[in-house]
Amino acid sequence: MFMALLLTLVVIIIVGYLVFKNYKAQTVLFLGGIVLMAGAIILGTGQILPAKSSTGLPWFDIYEFIKNTFSSTTASLGLMIMAVAGFARYMEEIGASKVLVKLAVKPLSKIHAPYLVLSATYILGQFLALFIPSASGLGVLLMVTVYPILISLGVSKLSAVAAIGTTQSLDIGPASGNSVLSAKNAGMDIASYFTSYQIPVGICIVVTVAVLHYLVQQWFDKKSGHVVKKSDLIAADSNKEEAYPPLIYAILPIIPLGLILTFSKIGIAAIKMDVITAMLISISISMLFEYIRYRDAKKIFSSIQVFFDGMGVQFATVITLIVAGQAFAEGLIKIGAIDTLILFAQSSGLGGTAMIVVMTAIIAGSAILMGSGNAPFFAFAALAPTVAAKMSLNAVQMLLPMQFAASIARSVSPITAVIVAVSGIAKVSPFDVVKRTAIPMAGAMIVNLIATFLLVK
């Protein structure tokens, strides 16, 4: 067992180092998983596949496992994530996401309390994240629409960018790939996971972050000598109304969530509606809107390619990453690392609560180093049900704080896409921005754990 633990430690260190050095995460995780599974064969710590599904040669079983994982993931979870991404890309293409954001931020211009608007921006952005799952995409849209409003009210550039950069600090709702994966591993439908678990804990976190942004950004501005003074700056695209589709398009990104919640256990249970079906129905409705707008069938038929392209990109990036993470997790299981970790926790007096904290901390640290909320969660999500079961926990008690921790911690990484994107637009340093996001996100992480312990049973 000592050799197995030594090999595990070496592989984990190398995998972490390579990912931190921007080696392709999928390849690194695949190789890490293969090495660990090979180690399990050599050291006799675990059988890769049961006898009835084995190829007959343990070494081939490693690749058989990867093939089976690709097949099962793509056919179910993968297709859901691809459909969500394709729909989001189509909403961007036809301008529906843009008009939704523009319509939503309009009331903010009526408020004349700078830091109150700042907090409201975060809350509004987190709400919009339900329908616009791309953190960097949402961030850029808010930089075009609400950032000029914040600056005109006298908020500093860094404060405005910090609030906007954290508007998707929670991956929440059916449009989030992490949410879909978490619900799948928890063994429940996405509507139940969203309404029964994500919303109660998420509300606690959102309120905490909004209050902390209000206090922290004022403190930083005063400390830096910034003077709150109104300017005449207006939204950069205020005179470009022709760039926006009709306001009615704002309902299009909301349709999938409405369908999923309406036809579920909390609505009309007699009719079944899964994520993929909801996305396809919504695409059909959107195409009808586009046809009424342009009266050009060829243009509409051609534009749907954006949906398929979005699906393809997700397979190449997210689905392969999920499978690679599952291969790495399987290697950790087969070589005995997880059982050893659990035995150590039990013998040292660590209970389920401590294990949740440990797993959440691992995810958070990885997200900061990688600048990604997806990569670390995909790598460890498959382990959560196993660890939870052996610690007599409900799987969602471990998965939910891990999932939220990934996106919260991502907002403190100066190399994550959304922070880099919004910092670049405002011409400020992403390292200066994350100094401003650190305290709100630390508060979010603490409340994430506390709310989970109190509300998730």
Secondary structure, DSSP 8 states (H G I E B T S, - for coil): -HHHHHHHHHHHHHHHHHHHTT--HHHHHHHHHHHHHHHHHHHT---SS-GGG--SSHHHHHHHHHHHHHHHHIIIIIHHHHHHHHHHHHHHHHTHHHHHHHHHHGGGGG---HHHHHHHHHHHHHHHTTT---HHHHHHHHHHHTHHHHHHHT--HHHHHHHHHTTTSS--STT-HHHHHHHHHHTS-HHHIIIIIIHHHHHHHHHHHHHHHHHHHHHHHHHTT----------TTTT-GGGS--GGGGGGGGHHHHHHHHTSTTS-TTS---HHHHHHHHHHHHHHHHHHHH--HHHHHHHTHHHHHHHHHHIIIIIHHHHHHHHHHHHHHHTTHHHHHHHHHHHTT--HHHHHHHHHHHHHHHHHHHT-SHHHHHHHGGGHHHHHHHTT--HHHHHHHHHHHHHHHHTT-TTSHHHHHHHHHHT--HHHHHHHHHHHHHHHHHHHHHHHHHH--
